[in-house]
């Protein structure tokens, strides 16, 4: 597959709005807020980039114990995010879905108190797409990534620009990581 081109010439309303925006026309749709990470761990009040990190052991944790009501809430949040995916998430998803690349990919996957953009269980690989909303949340993202890595997961991060303009390299990097990390 040569590059990451849109699977069809019309990706729906979000695609049209993106084209209008690039032409300088106003759109009514607001950008999607960042993936929520409610309850556990929590953010310090008044200090937006300070995460209360629970004490963890030096060895990887097998799984987090989270309350059932939080688990159900995170499943609902993930369902909602699947319905409201961004243009870039949709673009990458079209190339990863239905085992097209030889491995199963889940999108908007709840893992503990977080929802990750994409998850490949056979490689214990998390794929995150960082848009403009991540610029002011760099410290939170680092802390979140540390917590995910303590579960034994590997996190790959790509910017929206990289996915949109050099998708073939993104796909190659993902394929290489899956091959390296799979048992």
FENCORFEN-V260765 format. One record per backbone hydrogen bond with DSSP energy under -0.5 kcal/mol. CO is the residue of the C=O (numbers start at 1). NH is the residue of the N-H. E is the energy in kcal/mol with one decimal. If there is no record, write none. Layout:
co->(CO CO)
nh->(NH NH)
e->(E E)
This chain:
co->(1 3 9 12 13 14 15 16 17 18 19 20 21 38 42 44 47 49 50 51 52 64 67 68 69 70 71 72 73 74 75 76 77 78 79 80 82 86 87 88 89 90 91 92 92 93 93 96 97 99 106 108 109 111 114 116 117 118 119 119 120 120 120 121 122 124 125 126 127 128 128 129 130 131 132 134 135 137 138 139 140 141 142 143 144 145 146 147 148 148 149 150 154 154 156 158 159 160 161 162 166 166 167 168 169 170 171 172 173 174 175 176 177 178)
nh->(3 5 11 16 17 18 19 20 21 22 23 25 24 40 52 47 50 51 44 53 54 66 71 72 73 74 75 76 77 78 79 80 81 82 83 84 85 90 91 92 93 94 95 95 96 96 97 99 100 102 119 110 116 114 111 109 108 127 106 121 123 124 125 124 183 154 120 156 118 130 158 131 160 134 135 137 138 141 142 143 144 145 146 147 148 149 150 151 151 153 152 61 126 156 128 130 163 164 165 166 169 170 171 172 173 174 175 176 177 178 179 180 181 182)
e->(-0.8 -0.8 -0.5 -2.0 -2.7 -2.1 -2.2 -2.5 -2.5 -2.4 -1.3 -3.0 -1.7 -1.8 -2.8 -1.2 -1.8 -0.7 -2.5 -1.1 -0.5 -0.7 -2.2 -2.5 -1.9 -2.7 -1.9 -2.0 -2.5 -2.5 -2.1 -2.2 -2.5 -1.9 -1.3 -1.2 -0.7 -2.5 -2.4 -2.3 -2.8 -2.1 -0.5 -1.3 -0.9 -0.8 -2.4 -0.5 -1.5 -1.7 -2.6 -0.5 -2.6 -1.9 -2.7 -1.5 -3.1 -2.6 -2.8 -0.6 -0.8 -0.6 -2.3 -0.8 -0.7 -2.6 -2.8 -3.1 -1.8 -0.6 -2.4 -0.7 -1.6 -1.6 -1.3 -1.0 -0.6 -2.6 -2.2 -2.4 -2.8 -2.6 -2.3 -2.0 -2.2 -2.7 -1.7 -0.5 -1.1 -1.6 -1.8 -3.1 -3.4 -0.5 -3.0 -3.1 -2.1 -2.6 -2.5 -2.4 -0.6 -1.5 -2.8 -2.1 -2.6 -2.3 -2.7 -2.6 -2.2 -2.6 -2.5 -2.3 -2.8 -2.1)
